[in-house]
Amino acid sequence: IVLEGVMTNPLRTGLFTTLREMGASIEMLDVRGEGGEEVADIRVRASPLRGVEVPPERAPSMIDEYPILAVLASFATGTTRMRGLHELRVKESDRLAATADMLRVNGADVVIEGDDLIVNGKDMIAGGGTVATHMDHRLAMSALVMGLAAQKGVAVDDASFIATSFPDFTGLMRRMGADLS
């Protein structure tokens, strides 16, 4: 999959760093400046992922991406420990607890220890749960992505606010073969 024109501000690329540590095949193509920002086309290839420890100092560069990282960690081999996530507790909702609940209701093995999120990866996640998104578009999109890889689809209590940050999310997912009914 190639994602075109993705902002790659070095202060916001912690997720890419972490995914590469997990074994993901991610290539930055045609890195360029547009509108004063660094952007690139990003090629992602299917890759087996392994659990890693994410240091707390990386949190500022990926604070909004922890829900999707937790989803990916639930399918990785081994344990992923995301440290120092206290800031997630004071977002629109307690995003740390909401992320753990999203995984748990769908059969993932997840624990919160203090401000750390610990996800023990599995070969397969059951899915089939309904996620309380707390009107957080990040949680909604992450849950729907989880449903693509789980044994059963994942439902969300409200997907209407996904348009806040990604108006064409459902259209793009459908073009890639997702059934988001």
N, C-alpha and C positions, 0 to 999 in steps of 0.2 A: 504494500500500500504506500502510495506517495501522497503526503499532505503538502499542499502548496501554500506558500506565503505565510508560514507560521512565525510569529514573533519569537525571537531567540535572544532576548535581552539576557546577558550573562548573570544578572541578578535574579533571574526567574527560571533557571534551567536545572535546578536541583533534581527534578524528576528524571530528566534525561541522564544525568550522572548516576543516579540510583539504579535506573533500569539497565544501564550498561554494566554496572557492577553485578547485577542479577543475571547477566548473560544475554540481554536483549540485543538484537541486531538493529541498530539505529544509525543511520547515516544522514549527515547534514549536507545537502546539495545546494549549489547556487546560493551561497551565503551572500547577502547584499543588504544595502541600506534602502529603506523605503519610508518616506515621511519622517525621517529622523530616527527611525528604529531599525535595529538589525532584524532581518527576517531571513528565512531559509525554506527550501523545500526539504521535507524530511521523509526519508524512505525507511519504513519499518518492515521487517520480515519476521515471520513466525520463528520463535526461538524458545527452547526450554529455559525456564527461569529457575534460579536457586535463591533460597533465602539469604538475606544479608542483614547486617546491623546498620541502621541509618543514624548517623550522629546528630545530636541536638543542634549543632551549629548549622546544619543544612536546612533546618525548618524554615527560616525566612525566605529561602529561595524556592520553596515548594509548598507553602502553607495551604494553598487551595487544592493541591493535588493529592493530599493524603488519602481521601476516600478512594480514588481510583488506584493508587498504589496499594492500598489494603486489599482491594479486589484482586489485583494481579498477584499479590503475595499469597492469597488464599489458594491459588493454583500452582504456586512455585514448589519446588522440592526443598524441604527443610523449613527452618524458622526464620521469619523476618521480624526484627525488633526495631520499631520506630521510636526513638528516644526523645524526651523533652518536648512533648506536645501540649504543654500547659496552655499555649495561646489558642488551641482549638476549643478549649472549654469556654472561651469568652467571645465566640463568634455569634452569628445570628441565633444559633442554638448551641448546645454543648456538642459540637461536631465530633469530638473524640468519642463520646458515648453513642452518638447517633451512628457513627461509622461502625463501631463494634456491634451495635444492634443490627445494622444492615447485614453484616456478615453472619452473625449468629442465627438470625431468623431464616437464613438460607442454608444452614448446615455447615458453615465454616467453623474452624477451631480458632477462637480469638479470646484474648484475655487483656484486660487493662491492669497494669501494675503502676500505681502512682500516675505519672504523666507519660508512661510508655504504652504503646500499643504493640501487642505481640500476636503475630499470626502464624500458626503452624499450618503450612501448606498441605494440600491433599491432592491426590490424583484427580478426584472428581468431587464437585460440590453438588449437593442435591438440588438446591434452588427451590422454587415453588412458593416462596414466602412473599409477603407483602411488606414493603419497606415504608416506614413512616419517615418522610423526607424533611419534615419541619420547614417546609417551603424553601429548602436549600437545593438549588439547581445542580450543585456539584454532587450531592448525594443521589438525586434522582437519576442523573446521567450515569453515575458509577453503578447504581443498582441495575439499570437497564443493560449496561455492558456486561455485568456479571451474569445476567440471564442468558446472554448469548452463548456462554461457555458452560453453564450449569446444566444438569440433567433435565431440569424443568425451567421454564421461564420464570422471571422475577417480575412482580408487579410493584408499582409505586402508588402511594395514596393520592398523589397529585403531580402531574407532569407539566402542567400549564406554564409554570414559571421557568422552565428550561429555556424558553425564548429570551429570558433576561440576558443570557450570555452566549447562547448558541441557537439562534432562531431556526437554522436548518438541520439541527441534530437528528431529528427523526427522519427527515428526507435523506440525509446522507447515510444514515444507518440502513435504511431500506434499500438504497442503491447498492450497498455492500452485501445485501442478502438477508438483512435482519427482518424478522417478523415482529413488529412492535404493535401488535393489536391490543 
